[in-house]
Amino acid sequence: MVTAGVDVGAITAKAAIFSDGELRATALIFAGYDREVAARQVLDQALAQTQLHRAQISCLVATGYGRVQVPGADRTVTEITCHARGAHFLCPEVHTVIDIGGQDSKGIAVGAGGRVLDFVMNDKCAAGTGRFLEVMARALEVDLADFGALALSAPRRATISSTCTVFAESEVITHLAVGTPRPEIIAGIHEAIAARVATMVGRIPVQDTVVLTGGVARNAGVARMLEEKLDHTIFVPAQAQLAGAIGAALIAQQQRET
């Protein structure tokens, strides 16, 4: 049996394919403006890594910000459910998932088998999301890929007190004007996002093992500072950004088995 999951987020589209219970392939691309096209392309890229064809997929589950735009989906499922299942697949000991994506961030309490017990979500403000980091990187004229390493290299952290992206950007510009070193500003930005996410996640029971998923999971600075704020060790799977797609494919598999 072949099942697939497609996760179309605000910035990237991801796909995962399972065959006979094994993860056979994954793919990730930038979503662009046409999410329907992105969903097709990312699934095709995943299939190209196998000897499988689209017609062999017995069930396709779509998730993410653009899940209703995935052509041919047999079912749509929220990213909260899919990230919980995907995180459990990547780390069976998981009890708490922190998912930080481009447009929102979530905290998920996870039970046996990757079942969602409770969750909290920030979806009304860019602060505490990947978009916040993008805006700050642009203001500082620094490559976003270098952000995490620069944050960890700083001997001190500048104070970024605002929880609003627009006002925080003004604080960054002020720090630059008075000569605050860029790494210290970047460290302060990371501390600000970690503090915001930690406050949100603190509304659910945070228990070990804590797994970080989503695109921001690639940022070691955010992971380290979240550990400080939550006083919990955070595990970042190699396929953290693919957790939603993997979870969707697993749900597709379960649907076909029942």
C-alpha positions as CSV (number, residue, x, y, z in Angstrom):
1,M,0.0,0.0,0.0
2,V,1.3,3.5,-1.0
3,T,0.2,6.6,0.9
4,A,1.3,10.2,0.6
5,G,1.1,13.4,2.6
6,V,1.5,16.9,1.2
7,D,2.1,19.9,3.6
8,V,1.7,23.2,1.9
9,G,2.8,25.9,4.3
10,A,3.2,29.7,4.0
11,I,6.7,29.5,2.7
12,T,7.5,25.9,1.7
13,A,5.7,22.8,0.4
14,K,6.6,19.3,1.6
15,A,5.7,15.8,0.6
16,A,6.2,12.3,2.1
17,I,5.5,8.9,0.6
18,F,5.1,5.7,2.5
19,S,5.1,2.2,0.9
20,D,4.1,-0.8,3.0
21,G,4.7,1.1,6.2
22,E,8.1,2.5,5.3
23,L,9.0,6.0,4.5
24,R,10.2,5.9,1.0
25,A,10.8,9.5,-0.1
26,T,10.4,13.1,1.0
27,A,10.7,16.4,-0.9
28,L,10.7,20.1,0.0
29,I,10.4,23.2,-2.3
30,F,9.4,26.8,-1.9
31,A,5.7,27.2,-2.2
32,G,5.6,30.4,-4.2
33,Y,2.3,32.1,-5.0
34,D,0.5,29.2,-6.7
35,R,0.1,26.6,-4.0
36,E,-1.8,24.2,-6.3
37,V,1.2,24.1,-8.6
38,A,3.6,23.8,-5.6
39,A,1.6,20.8,-4.3
40,R,1.9,19.0,-7.6
41,Q,5.6,19.7,-8.0
42,V,6.6,18.6,-4.5
43,L,4.7,15.4,-4.8
44,D,6.2,14.7,-8.2
45,Q,9.7,15.3,-6.8
46,A,9.1,12.8,-4.0
47,L,7.7,10.2,-6.5
48,A,10.7,10.7,-8.8
49,Q,12.9,9.3,-6.0
50,T,11.0,6.0,-6.2
51,Q,9.7,3.6,-8.8
52,L,6.2,4.7,-7.9
53,H,3.6,6.6,-9.9
54,R,0.8,8.9,-8.8
55,A,-1.8,6.3,-9.8
56,Q,-0.4,3.9,-7.2
57,I,-1.1,6.2,-4.3
58,S,-4.1,4.7,-2.5
59,C,-4.6,7.7,-0.2
60,L,-3.3,11.3,-0.2
61,V,-3.8,13.5,2.8
62,A,-3.2,17.3,2.6
63,T,-2.3,19.5,5.5
64,G,-0.9,23.0,6.2
65,Y,-1.8,26.5,5.4
66,G,-2.7,25.7,1.8
67,R,-4.2,22.2,2.3
68,V,-7.4,23.0,0.5
69,Q,-5.4,23.8,-2.6
70,V,-3.8,20.3,-2.9
71,P,-5.2,18.7,-6.0
72,G,-6.4,15.1,-5.7
73,A,-6.3,15.0,-1.9
74,D,-8.6,12.4,-0.4
75,R,-8.7,14.2,2.9
76,T,-7.5,17.4,4.6
77,V,-6.2,17.3,8.2
78,T,-5.0,20.2,10.4
79,E,-1.3,20.7,10.7
80,I,-1.6,20.3,14.5
81,T,-2.7,16.7,14.1
82,C,-0.2,16.0,11.4
83,H,2.8,17.5,13.2
84,A,1.9,15.5,16.3
85,R,1.9,12.2,14.3
86,G,5.0,13.1,12.4
87,A,6.9,14.1,15.5
88,H,5.9,10.8,17.1
89,F,7.3,8.9,14.0
90,L,10.6,10.9,14.2
91,C,10.8,10.6,18.0
92,P,8.5,8.0,19.6
93,E,9.3,9.3,23.1
94,V,7.8,12.8,22.3
95,H,5.4,14.4,24.8
96,T,5.6,18.0,23.6
97,V,5.9,19.4,20.1
98,I,6.8,23.0,19.3
99,D,6.2,23.8,15.7
100,I,7.5,27.2,14.5
101,G,6.5,27.9,10.9
102,G,6.6,30.8,8.6
103,Q,3.2,32.3,9.6
104,D,2.4,30.8,13.0
105,S,3.8,28.8,16.0
106,K,2.1,26.0,18.0
107,G,2.6,24.0,21.1
108,I,1.2,20.5,21.2
109,A,0.8,18.1,24.1
110,V,1.2,14.6,22.6
111,G,-0.1,11.3,24.0
112,A,0.3,7.7,23.0
113,G,0.7,7.1,19.2
114,G,1.1,10.7,18.5
115,R,-2.4,11.6,19.6
116,V,-3.1,15.3,20.3
117,L,-4.0,15.9,24.0
118,D,-4.0,19.7,24.0
119,F,-2.5,22.6,21.9
120,V,-2.0,26.3,21.8
121,M,-1.4,28.4,18.8
122,N,-0.2,31.9,17.8
123,D,-1.7,32.8,14.5
124,K,-2.5,36.5,14.8
125,C,1.0,38.1,14.9
126,A,4.2,37.5,13.0
127,A,6.3,37.7,16.2
128,G,7.3,34.2,17.3
129,T,7.3,32.9,13.7
130,G,9.7,32.5,10.8
131,R,8.4,35.7,9.3
132,F,9.7,37.6,12.3
133,L,13.2,36.3,11.7
134,E,13.0,37.1,8.0
135,V,12.0,40.7,8.7
136,M,14.8,41.1,11.2
137,A,17.4,39.5,8.9
138,R,16.4,42.0,6.2
139,A,16.6,44.9,8.5
140,L,20.1,43.9,9.6
141,E,21.2,43.0,6.0
142,V,22.3,39.5,7.1
143,D,21.7,36.2,5.4
144,L,18.9,34.3,7.3
145,A,20.9,31.1,7.0
146,D,23.6,32.7,9.2
147,F,21.2,34.0,11.8
148,G,21.3,31.1,14.3
149,A,25.1,30.8,14.3
150,L,25.6,34.5,14.8
151,A,23.2,34.5,17.7
152,L,25.1,31.8,19.4
153,S,28.5,33.5,18.8
154,A,27.5,36.8,20.6
155,P,29.0,37.4,24.1
156,R,25.9,39.5,25.1
157,R,22.3,39.8,24.0
158,A,20.8,43.2,23.1
159,T,17.4,43.9,24.6
160,I,14.5,43.6,22.2
161,S,11.5,44.3,24.4
162,S,8.7,44.7,21.9
163,T,6.4,41.8,21.1
164,C,5.3,43.5,17.8
165,T,7.4,42.8,14.7
166,V,7.1,46.4,13.5
167,F,8.2,47.9,16.8
168,A,10.9,45.3,17.2
169,E,12.3,46.3,13.8
170,S,12.4,49.9,15.0
171,E,14.4,48.7,18.1
172,V,16.8,46.9,15.8
173,I,17.4,50.0,13.8
174,T,18.0,52.0,17.0
175,H,20.5,49.4,18.2
176,L,22.3,49.8,14.8
177,A,22.3,53.6,15.1
178,V,24.1,53.5,18.5
179,G,26.7,51.0,17.3
180,T,25.5,47.7,19.0
181,P,27.3,44.8,17.3
182,R,25.1,42.9,14.9
183,P,25.7,39.5,16.6
184,E,24.4,41.0,19.9
185,I,21.3,42.3,18.2
186,I,20.7,39.0,16.5
187,A,21.1,37.2,19.8
188,G,18.5,39.6,21.3
189,I,16.2,38.8,18.5
190,H,16.5,35.1,19.1
191,E,15.9,35.6,22.8
192,A,12.8,37.6,22.1
193,I,11.3,35.0,19.8
194,A,12.2,32.2,22.3
195,A,10.6,34.1,25.1
196,R,7.4,34.6,23.2
197,V,7.1,31.0,22.1
198,A,8.0,29.7,25.6
199,T,5.2,31.9,27.1
200,M,2.7,30.5,24.6
201,V,3.8,26.9,25.1
202,G,3.7,27.3,28.8
203,R,-0.1,27.3,28.6
204,I,0.0,23.5,28.0
205,P,1.9,20.9,30.1
206,V,5.5,20.9,28.8
207,Q,6.9,17.5,29.4
208,D,10.0,15.7,28.1
209,T,10.7,14.8,25.4
210,V,10.3,18.1,23.6
211,V,10.5,18.0,19.8
212,L,11.0,21.1,17.7
213,T,9.5,21.0,14.2
214,G,8.9,23.4,11.3
215,G,11.2,25.5,9.2
216,V,12.6,27.4,12.2
217,A,13.8,24.1,13.7
218,R,16.9,24.5,11.4
219,N,17.9,27.6,13.5
220,A,20.2,26.4,16.3
221,G,19.9,29.7,18.1
222,V,16.2,29.5,18.5
223,A,16.5,25.9,19.7
224,R,19.2,26.7,22.3
225,M,17.3,29.7,23.7
226,L,14.0,27.8,23.9
227,E,15.9,25.2,26.0
228,E,16.9,28.1,28.4
229,K,13.4,29.5,28.6
230,L,11.6,26.2,29.1
231,D,14.3,24.5,31.1
232,H,13.9,21.4,29.0
233,T,16.2,19.7,26.5
234,I,14.9,20.1,22.9
235,F,15.3,17.4,20.3
236,V,15.5,18.6,16.7
237,P,15.0,15.6,14.3
238,A,16.9,15.7,11.0
239,Q,13.6,15.7,9.2
240,A,12.0,18.3,11.5
241,Q,10.7,20.5,8.6
242,L,9.0,17.4,7.1
243,A,7.1,16.4,10.2
244,G,3.7,17.7,8.9
245,A,4.0,15.8,5.6
246,I,5.1,12.6,7.3
247,G,2.2,12.8,9.7
248,A,-0.2,13.4,6.9
249,A,1.1,10.3,5.0
250,L,0.8,8.2,8.2
251,I,-2.8,9.4,8.7
252,A,-3.5,8.4,5.1
253,Q,-2.0,5.0,5.8
254,Q,-4.2,4.6,8.9
255,Q,-7.3,5.6,6.9
256,R,-6.7,2.9,4.3
257,E,-6.1,0.3,7.0
258,T,-9.4,0.9,8.8
